[in-house]
Amino acid sequence: MRKSFPLVLAAVLILVSSPETLGSPNLSKVVIAHASMNTRTVFLWIAREQGFFAKYGVEAELILMSRGPVLIAALMAGDVQLGNAGGTAALGAAVGGADVKIIATFNSRFVNNLIARPEIKTPKDLQGKRYGVSSLGGTLWMGATLWLEHLGLDPRKNDIRFVVIGDQTLLVQALERGIIDVTALDSGGSRRMRQKGFSVLSDSSRVNLPILSQGIVVNRAWYRKYTQAAEDVMKGLIEGLAFTTAPQNKRVVIQTIMRHLRIQDPAVAEEGYQDIHVGLDRKPYPSLEGLKNIQRLAKIRDPRLADVKVENLIDDSLIRTLDESGFIDRTYSLYGMK
């Protein structure tokens, strides 16, 4: 009996100190991949670092996969459970036979402003001009096409030539040097260019140009089996967004932006912070209209995309459930937002 007592005591201590006995939650482990690193990704980092995923029973790992096809491949292989990516990646996956669903959209419209050289005062002045983009067929090119459509302009009829330059930093340099005449920049970039005398031809905050930029994409087989886990992730993301956009949390959000994007200048981070309020959707219903625009424009370069029934890629049931239950409104109310 004496010899067995230490073993019994050890077993009791292990039982008492186990997570289940202490009442700790049994967290669902998920990997969330995001396709971009910018200020509009901050609500993902906030959701993890402020403990919102854990609050709803999720142990989440965030990883960067900047190439859409790689992200989709990881999704279908089961290495990633949810992806935060653009509609182009989902369309490409569908063409390739992957069975995916878009269950939410946190950025459903093009948010860059149209900035032109100082001598260009009106959209009509864009006749015969050069429009700078990062690539042909990419998001900025699609946004350029949507802007021109909104302004009643046609690249062919109005002789507007697209010039591939690169990322926003290179676009700004090209605009300043006269290599291009017009481009689309985020709010921070457009604000700096306006201060230098460049023209803001159109403000995205006043115009709705639907495009599915940040969509939550899932493997449908996984989603069917783990619907509750997906719902818990969405709850964490929604509270992450509510925390991010609440004015009283501005300091924490800016610090998070600076840390993850390795920004040294608080003023630059402040500009990025302003983008959050312009570009992110409070109620992230998956955007069918935004996905249709992507299909309409992308099929010009890849005709196979015309055969995809985009309605089959959208599943708004989860967000609708959270909205109709009052969860989304209650979450924003926690942070003093109506």
Secondary structure, 3 states (H helix, E strand, C coil): CCCHHHHHHHHHHHHHHCHHHHCCCCCEEEEEEECCCCHHHHHHHHHHHCCHHHHCCEEEEEEECCCHHHHHHHHHHCCCCEEEECHHHHHHHHHCCCCEEEEEEEEEECCCEEEECCCCCCHHHHCCCEEEECCCCCHHHHHHHHHHHHCCCCCCCCCCEEEECCCHHHHHHHHHHCCCCEEEECHHHHHHHHHCCCEEEECHHHCCCEEEEEEEEEEHHHHHHCHHHHHHHHHHHHHHHHHHHCHHHHHHHHHHHHHHHCCCCHHHHHHHHHHHHHHCCCCCCCCHHHHHHHHHHHCCCCHHHHHCCHHHHECCHHHHHHHHCCHHHHHHHHCCCC
